[in-house]
Amino acid sequence: MDSLPDAAGPLGLVLLALVDSTSMGTLVIPVILLVVGQGGALRIAGRTLLYLAVIGVFYLALGIALLAGLLPLIESFGHLLDSPVVMLALALLGGFLLWWSFRIDPKAVAKRGGDPEASARKWTERARRASGRPSLLIGLALLAGVIEAASMIPYLAAMGIIADMGVGLGHGALILVGYCAVMIVPGAALCGVRAALGGRADAFLDRAHDWSVRHASSAFSWAVGIVGVIILLNTLGPALSLFAGQ
C-alpha cells in the first residue's frame, strides 16, 4: 500500500485526530466535568486538565505499544499488502465500515427502538461521581480509555497509517505525541474558557454539554464512515487495477 502514506498520511492523521477529539472520552466527559465540577473555576479546570492528561498519556502508551507490534509485522509481511486479494479484502472492509456507519447513526438506532444517548447518560453519572476527587478522575480517565480503545476505529486506522509510513518506532512515537495532543486540544480549550470566565461560562458550557451528549453517537458513526471512505479511496482503485492487470 505505497499510496497510503501519500494519500492519507499527514492530512489523514490530522483528520483522524480531530475526529478522535470529539469522542466520549476526549470531549463529552471533559465537558461534563466542567459543568458539574464543584469549587472555583481554576480548580474545576485544573481537575479536568488532569483527566485529559491521563487519557492523553493512556492513548500515547497504547499507540506506542501498537506500533511496536505493527512495525515488525509490516517489515516482514508488508509486501503481501499489495496483493490483489488483500487489497480487495481491505476495500470490502472499508465498504462494510461505511455501511455500518449508517446502521449506528442515532436516527437509525432510534428508528429501531434503541436509545442512542444511553451511553452518554451513563458516562455523565460516572463523571458526576468522580468530579470531586483527583484519584477518581484518574480512574475515570483510565476506564474511559480502556472501554473506548476497542471502538476507537479512527485511532486504530491512524496507527496503521503511521506504521505504513516507514518512519520507525522513534519517529512514530513523536508523531503519536502530536496526534494525542490534537485529541485533547478541544477539551483543553474548554478548560481555558472555564478558567478565564468562571461562572460566566456556565451558559456556554451547558450548551456545549447538551450538544456533546446529543452528538456523541453521531460523532462515532461519522468517524466509522470517514475511516471506511479513507480505506476505500486507498484500496478499491489499486485492487481493481491489480485484478485487471492479471
N, C-alpha and C positions, 0 to 999 in steps of 0.2 A: 504494500500500500504506500508506494513512494509519494503518491499525490496527497496523502492525508496531511502531512505537516504543512504543505504548501497551501492547500485549500482550506484547511480548518485548524491551522496552527495557532499563532498568537491571537488573531481575531476570534477564532473559535474558543480559545481558552478564556478570553475576556468575556465573551457572551455567556459561556457556561458558568463562569464565576458570578456574573451578575444574576443569572437565573438562580444559582445556589444561594445568593444573598437574600432571596425572598422566601426561603424555606421556613418551616415551623421553628426550627432550632435557631436560625440566624436572624430572623426578623420578628416573627409573631411573638415568641416568648420574650425577647428583649422589650418589645413594646408593652407587653403585659406587665413586665416588671417595672417599667417606667410609670405605668398607670396606677398599679396597686401598691407600689412601694411606700413604706412609712418612713417619716423623718424628713430632714431637709433635702433640698434639690440636689446638692452636691453629694450627699450620702446615697441617695437613690441612684444617681448617675454613676457613682463610683462602684456600687454593688452590681449594677447592670454591666458595666465595663468588665468587672471581674468575671461575670458569667460569659461574656463574649470572648474574653481572653482564654478562658478554659476550653470553650468549644472550638476556638480557632486552633489552639495547640493540639487538641484532640484530632482534628481533621488533618493537621500537618503531620502528626505522627502516623496516623493511618495511611496518609498518602505516601510517605516515605517507605513505610512497610510494603505497600502495594507495589511501588516502583522497584524496590529491592527484589521482589519476586517476579515482576514482569520483565525487567531488563534481561536477565539470563535466558528467559523463555524466548523473547524476541530475537536475541542473538543466536540462539540455537535453532529456532524453528520459524524465524521471521520470513524466510523465503517461501514458506508454504502459504503465507497470507496472500500471495499474488496468484495463487492457483484459481482457475475458474470456479471450482466447486466452493472454495472458501469465500470468494468474493460474492458469489450468488447467495450463500448462506447468510453472509453479513447483510446483503441487500434485503433478504427476506426478514431478517431481524429488524432492520430499520423500518420496513413496511409494517411489521407487527407492532412496533412501538408507536408508530403514527396512528394505526387503528386503535390501539389500546388507549391512547391519549383522549380519543373521543369517548370511549367507554367510561373512563373515570372522570370525565368532565362533570362538575357539580350538577348541572342541569340534567344530564343523562342519569346520574345517580338518583336525583330526586324523582325523576320520572319512573324509575324502577322501585320507588318506595323507600329508598335509603335516606340517610341523614348525612349530607356532606360536611356539616360543621361539627359532628360529634367529636372527632379527634381534637379539634381546636378547643372545644369546651373542656375536655379532659386536661389538656395542657394548661389552660387558664387556671383551673383549680390547683394543679401541681405548682404553678408559678406563684399563686397566692400564698400557698403554704411555705414556700421556700424563700419568699422575698425578704424576710426579716433577718435571716441568718446566713452569713457567708459560707459556712460549711454545707448548708443545704443547697445553696446556689451552685457550689462546685459539683455536688451530687446531681443536681438537676441538669447541669450542662453535660456531664458525662452520660447521664441517662438519655438525654435528647440525642447526643452524638451516636450512642450505641444503637438506639432504636431507629434513627433516621439513616444510619450508614447503609443499611441493606437496600433502602429505597432511594438513595441519592444517585439516581441514574446520571445526571449531568456530571457529578463528581467522578463517578467511575469512568465515564466517557473521557473526561479530562485526563485521567490517569493514563488511559490508552493513548491519547494524543501525545502526552509528554514522553511516554515510553517509546513511541514510534519516531520521535524527533531524533533519537540517537545522541542525546546530549550527555548521557551518563548520569549516575546517581547524584553526584555532587551538584552539577548544574540543574538537574531535575529538582533537587531539593530546594534550590534557590527560586526556581520558577514556582514551586509549590508555596513558598513563603508569600510571594506576591499574590498567588491565587487565593490563599486563605485570608490574606489581608483584605482583598476585594470583597470576599464573602461577608466580612463583618463590618465593612465600611458604613452601609446604611444604618445598621443598629448603633454603631458608634456615633454617627452624625446625630441621631435622635437623642443619644445621651448628652451630646453637646447642647442640643436645644433645651433639654430639661435643666441642665446645669446653668445655662445662661439666662433662661427666662423664669425658672422656678414655677410657681403656681400659675403664671400667665400662659404656660404651655399646656395647661390641663385640657382645654378645649381641643387644641390641635392634636394632642396625643390620644385623647378619647376617640377622635375621628380616625386617627391612624390605627388604633386598636381595632375599632369596628371594621375598618376596611381590610386590615390584615387577616382578621378571623374569617371574614366573608370570602376572601380571595385566596386563602391558604390552599384549598383543594384545587382551585382552578390554576394556581401557580404551578402546582405539581403536574397537572395534566398538560399544561403548556411546556413544562420542562421535558416531559417524556416525548411530546411531539417534536420539539426542537432537536432533541438527540436523534430521534428517528429520521428527521429530514437530513441532518448532517451525515448520518451513516448512509442514507440513500444517495445523497449527492456524491459521496466519495467511493461508492462501491457499485451502484447499479450500472452506470455507463461503462466502467472498466470491465465489469463482469460480462456484460453483453458483447463488448468488443473482443474480449478474450475468447468467448464461445464462438463468435462469428469468424475469428481468425483461424480456428482449428479446422 
